[in-house]
Amino acid sequence: TTPRAHHHQQLKSIMSAVRLSDSERAYIADGVAQGIRNDGRGAAEHRPLRVALGCVPQACGSAECIVQGAGATRSTRAVCAIRADIAQPSALRPGCGLVSVRVDASGVVSGRDWVGGGKDGENLGATYAKVLERVILGVDGDGPAVAGASGDGMMSSVSSSVTSTAAIDLESLCIQPGKACWLLAVDVVAASDRGSMIDAMSIAVRAALADAKIPKVTIGAVGDDAGDEVGELEVDDDPDACSRIDVSRLGVVVTTSKIGRHGVIDATEDEEACAESTMSVAVDREGLICGEFSSGVEGLDRGTATAMRTLARKVGVELIEKMDAYLATAMANTQGRVNGDEDEDEDDEDDEDARVMVVPLPELDE
């Protein structure tokens, strides 16, 4: 870490510590204890979510997730863009494609230390990238992404029910075993952090992968004396010939923060500053845990950890159900445009609305 980055980290730590007075912290904690948070939500309620596909036209797939706070400046925003490049498969898995994750968190600094991570943008981005990579691939190096798989301390102890297989079909990304495959470069930008940043990024990644279009590749013939050489690869740029990535098994991250004796979902920036500890759980559509990550200085007892895990699983399943319904409609709308099924004079706003998901608060409907 450079002296400038170290100074920036220390400054942010001081600002985070003094931003809330003791009375403000007590007010937030008392509201959580009574089941009424300072923004009116209950413990298990998410802030309104907005997910939009195709926000980066140059990418083969992209999505933006906004966790809406009280005003645009109080919202958490993450953008994900997918790039598909042809690469050589790993020698350990010659019949599978590759996935790399990079997170740019230079524009935000967390007010809390992740176990094994840091507060400055570079360390925080690397930590977020490892979390998202584990959610997608379910592995760390050559071993499963479960407790004890690595020495960085970022993964907390989890039960044997945690899944460790890849959440997307890596074999479908193979072009020629041992010779060529698709490398999915998942680039995520943490544009604004007002609480639950890793949750927003996981939603953006899931939506962007669903939006990704993988070109069809044809392998040209080679001569008899070509040995192990790969034939010429011909990439078909016809959008109608592209394939999609199945994200049905890919989970989302739901973070529960412990404030006092209670856990809350989707903590705001102020609530995160009051939290003694947090548990971020990656949950799939079946409610199975596919990753668990923790931060904070206070350890969780077994009962509290179980309650927080159960709450995260419930919220995660409900969120994925809404996402899958939205993605099905958005993909059908995209296919309709490719096939020319839509009227040319149809209002473009209707087309845009079909590619945007908005999940409001339950209390908004009177």
C-alpha positions, 0 to 999 in steps of 0.5 A: 500500500502506498503512503497516499493510499494508507493516509486515505484509508486512515482518513476514511476510518476517522471520518466513519467513526465520527460521522454518527454521534452516540445519540444517533447510534443509540437511536438507530439501535433502539429502532432496530430493537423495536422492529422499526428502522430509521427508514421505516423498514422492518428487519427483513425488508430490502430497500427498493431495487432497480435492475437494468440490462444492456447499460454498457452497449460495447459489452456482450452482456451488462447490467446495473443494480441500484439499491435506492435510498432516500434520494439519488445520493443515498443509493448504492449503485453497481455496474457489471459488464461481461466481455467474452474472449477466446483463451486456452483452457486450464490444464486442470480442466481442459474441457471447461471455459474460464471466468475472471472477476475484477472489481473497481472500488476506487470510487468508494471506501468501506467504513468497515473492515472485511476479514482478510480485506481492507478499506482502501479501494484497491484492497476492497476491490480485490476482496469483493472480486474474490467473493463474487468469484467464489459465488460464480465458481464455487472454488478457490484455486483447486479446492472448494469454497468452504471453510478452510479452503484458503488462508485469507480468513475471509470465508467464515465457518459454514455447515456442510450444506454449503455447495461447492460446484460452479453455478454456471455450466463451464463446459458450455464455454469450451470450444475445443477441449484443451485448445480453446475456450471462452474466457468470461471477463466479469468487470464490476464497478462499485459506483456508489456505496450507501450500504449492502455493496456486495449484495448489489454487485452480486445482483448486477453480476447475475443479471449481466451474465443472463444478458450475455450473448456468446457468439457461435464459433466454428472450427475450421479443418486442418491438414493431416500433418497439423498434429495438435494444432487448432483449426482456424476459429471462425466467430459468427457475428450473427446475434441470432446464432449466439447462445446464452448463459444459464444462470438458474443455479447462480445465487445472489448475496444477501447481507445481514447486519447485527445491530445490538441483539438483532439482525437486519437485511440490507443495512444502510450506510448508517446502519453498517456503521452501527453494526457489530458484525455482518454475515453475507450469505450467497443463496441460490434459488433453492435456498441452498447456501453457496458461500458465506462471508463475514466481517466485523470484530464481534464473533457470532454465537451459534444461535444468532448466526443460525437466525441470520443465515435463515433470514438471508436464505428466505430473502435470497429465494424471494429476490431470485424468484423476482429476478427470474421472472424479470429476466424471462420477460427481458430475454423474450423481449430481446429475442422479439427484437432480434426476430423482428417481431415488434412493430417498428413504430412501437414506443421505445419506452415500452421496450426500455421498461421491459428490460428494467426490473423494479422491486418496491418496498412492500409497504408502499402499496396502501 
